[in-house]
């Protein structure tokens, strides 16, 4: 049994629209439950309550994000079936609050990956050589809208395996290198034959690569991801249809950090970071639609599994309606 949780306070202003966000929210309360049937056969699950309350008229919801069984075929190779996180990016698989900098998850892995992303599927996991690991999963796919403001956007296409359409599945593969202490290099690819589950015949590919490196107190994370969507029927697809330019969607970020012990002052460790993010969900359009965001702040760990966070954010882009600037506070834990 385990779990994690995080409480956020957001204080953001938009000078263009005049709107303000002054909000406190228990964003996530998560419980893990697992069981070993034998030494080689196991079960794992993740149950989450978002925004403290769920039900009719409430802001939150209860979600089952993982529920799988796994069998060790050989010592270094396993088969897994059920509800599982898609092996793409850094935060999609490891997103407990003490494991990353910043109160909110970065916008690239939120809008492009899109974290948190889980599907139903069958997969193989293992080690092919010392330090080299692989994942290969056949799973249910996204289902994007074909009209309206969310047409062909990736994040709203998550069905979360809730009576989800299953006409067109997807396949994801990942290779990771972890053979050097403190280093993870990862490369992922995904193909889905129809991102709209039969509505428009839009096939899609995703490619992602990242590095996560820490040596001593210094750390560096960097990630880039890109979707390419087929046009399908001219005038109706993501290139020239109701939301032109969504045939290309990409993003990247870079995040240097430094973490050090506070011995002699107060217990625990302090970490400083800065992150530059750039992403575009309409990259195929002729207009300048990319969005930029800079985050900077600190994490304080009084215990390795408890963290207090502060950061400031500045957003940039031609669309001033999305220019939310201000600061965020957070506290999180894992066990």
N, C-alpha and C positions, 0 to 999 in steps of 0.2 A: 504494500500500500504506500502511496506517495501522493504528491500533488504540488501545486503552486498557486499563487494569487498575486494580484497587483491592483493598487489603488492609485488613481491619477487625479491631478488637478491641472486644468488647462486654462490659461489666461491669454487669449489671442484676440487681436484687433485687425479689422480690414478697413483701411482708410478709404478704399474705393466704394465699397458698399455701405460703409458706416455700421456694419454689424460687429458685435463683440461676442466672444465665447468666454464666459466666466463660469466654469463647471467643475464639479467634483464627481467622480464616478468610480465605483469598484468595478473595474473593467472586466476582470476575469477571476473566477474561483473554480479551480480544477482539482479533480481527484483522479488518481491512477489506481487501478486494481489489477493485479496480476496473479497468476497461479501456475505452478509447475506440476503438470500431470506426471511427468517422469523427468529424468535427467535430459532427455532429448525432445520432449514435447511440452509446449508451454502456451499460455494465454496472456494477453495484455490488453488493457482498455484505458480510455481517457474520457471522462465525463466532465463537461464544462457548463457553468452558468455564467452568461455574459450580462453585465450591467445590473447585477444584483437582484432584479425582479423579472419574471417571465409570466406570460399569460396575456389574455385579451386586454388591449389598451396599455400594456407595459412596454418599456423600451428594450428589455432583455429577452434572451431565449436560452433554452437548454439544448446543448448540442452533444452528440456522441461523435467524437473526432477520431477515436481509434477503438477497434475491437477486432483483434486478429488472433489466429492460432499459428504457431510456428513449429516446424519439425527440423531437427538436425539430420540431414541426409548423410553428410560426412562431417568430420571435425571442423572443416573450414567452409562448408556450404550448407545453406538452409533454404527451406521453402516456407513461404508465408502466405496465408489466405485470409481475407476478411476486409475490414475497414482500416485503411492505413494512410499515413501522410505520404504525399508524392515526393520522391527523392530528388528535389530540385532546390538549389540555393543553400544558404546558410541557416537562416532563421526558420524556414518552414519546418525543419526537423528538430531544431534545438532552439526553443523560444521561451524558456523559463527566464523570468526577469533578471536574476543575478548573472546570466550568461551573456548579456549584450548591453551596450551603452545606449543611453537615451531613454526617455520615458516612453515615447511611442515607437513602434517598429518603423524602420526606415521606409520611405514612400516607394522606393523602387521594388523592394520585395513585397510591398503591399499591393501595388497597382499593376505590376508586370508579372510577378511569379504565379499566382497571387497568394501570399501567406495570410491566414493558415489555409492550406489546400489539402483536402483528403478525398479519396475515392475508394470504391470497392474494387478489389482485384486479387490477382494471384501473381506472386513474384518469387524470384530467386535472389539470394543475397549471399555473398561470400568473399573469399580472399583468393586471388589468382596467383599472387606472388607476394613475398614479404613486403608489406607496406602498400600493396595495391589491392583495393577492394572494389567490388562491383555490385550494382543493383540492376535488375531487369524485371519490369512489371507490366503485365497486361491488366488494364483497369477501365472503369467507366470514365466517360469523358465530360467535357464542359458542354453547356447548351446556352449559347449567347442569343440575345434578341436580334431580330433582323430589321427592326424599325424602332423609332423612338430615341430618346437621349442615350440609352444604354446599348444601342445597336452595335454588335460586334466587339463591345468592351469585354476584356478578359475577366476581371474580378466579378461582375454581376453574373457571369456565366456559370459560377459554381452552383451545382444542385445539392451538394452536401449529402448525397445518397439518401435523399428523402423522397421516395416514390419518383426517382429520377428516370428520365428518358434513357433508354439503353440501346437505341438503334445503331449508334456508332460509338465504339469504344476508342481507346487510345493506348499507346505503348510508350513507356518511358525507360530510358537507360541512363545509368550514371557510372562514371569511373572516378575513384578518389585515390590520391596518394597521401599517405600519412607516415611514410617511412623515416622522416626526419623529425626529431623531437620539436614539438611546438608548431608544426606545419601541417596544414591541410590544403591540398589542391584538388578542386573538383570540377568535373565537366559533365553536363547533363544534356540530353536531347529528348524531345518528345514529338510524336506524330499522331494526329487525329484526322481521320478521313472526312469528317463533317462536324465542324464546330457548332452547327445549328441543329444537330440531331434530325436531319432529314428535311428541314425547312428550306434550305438554300444551297446545299451541296458545297460548303466552304471548307476545303481541307486546310490544315494549319500545322506549322512546325514551330517548335520552341527550341532555342539553343541558349545555354547558360554556362558560364564559367566563373570561378571564384578562387580567391586565395584568402586564407585565414592563418596568420603567422604571429607567434609571440615568442620573444627571446628576452629573458630577464623581465624587466618592467615594460619594455617596448612592445607594442602590438600594431598590426596592420591588417585591416580587412578591405577587400576590394571585390566587386562583383559586377558583371555585365550580363544582361539577358535581352533576347530579341525574339519577337513573334513575327512570322510571315504568314499572312492569310491569302488564300487563293481568291480571285475575284468572283468566280461562279458566273451567274448570269449578269451580263453587263447592264449597269444601271440599277441593280438591286444589291450588289455585293459591297464589301468594305472599301473598295477603291473608288467607286463612282456612284455608290448608292446614296441612301439618306444621310449617312455620316461619312462622307468621303475622307480618305486618308487613313482609315483604320486597318488597311491591309498591312501596314508596318507599325509595330508597337515595340518600343525598346526603352531601356534604362540602364544606368550604371551609377555606382558610387564608390568613393574611396574614404577610408576612415582610419587615420592614424590615432594612436592612443598611448598613454603612459600610465602605469599602475605602480604604486609604491606603498611600502609599509609605513604606518604611523606610530610605530613603537616609540615610547617616550612621551608622546602627546596624548592620544586617545587610542583605545584598542581598534584594531582593524586595518583596512587598506583604503586608499583613495585612488581613483582613476580619473584622468583627464582625457577628453577626446574632442575631436572636431570631425565633422563629416560633410562632404560635398555630394549632393545627389542631383542627378539630371535624368528626366524621363519624359516620354512623349507617347501618348496613346493615339495620336493622329499623325504619326511621322510621315505617312505617305502623302499628306496634303501639301499644297504649294505654300501654305501659310506657315508662319513661324509659331509653332504650337508647343514647343518643348517647355517644360517647367523645371525650375531649379529651386533647390532648397539647401540652406546651410544650417547645420545644427552644431552647437558647441555646449559643453557643460562638464559635469562630473558625476561619477558614481562613488558612493561611500558604502563599503562593506564592513559593518561591525562584526559580522560573522560571514564565512564564505557562502552561506546559503540565504543571507538576508541583505538587502540592498536598499539604500536611499538614493534618489536620483534628482538632478536638476539640470535643465538645459534651456537654452534660448534657440528659437528658430526664426529664420528669415526666408520668405518665399519670393521668387522672382518669376516673371513671365509676362507675355503680352496680354494674357487674360487676367486683369487686375481683380476680377471677382474671386479668384482663387489665391489672392495674395494675403495669407493669414500670417501675421507676425506676432511674436510674444514669447512667453515662457511657459514651461511645464514642470511640475513637481510629481514625484512618484515614490512609492514604497512597494517592494516586492519580496517574495520569499519562495523557497522551494524546499521540499523535504522528501 
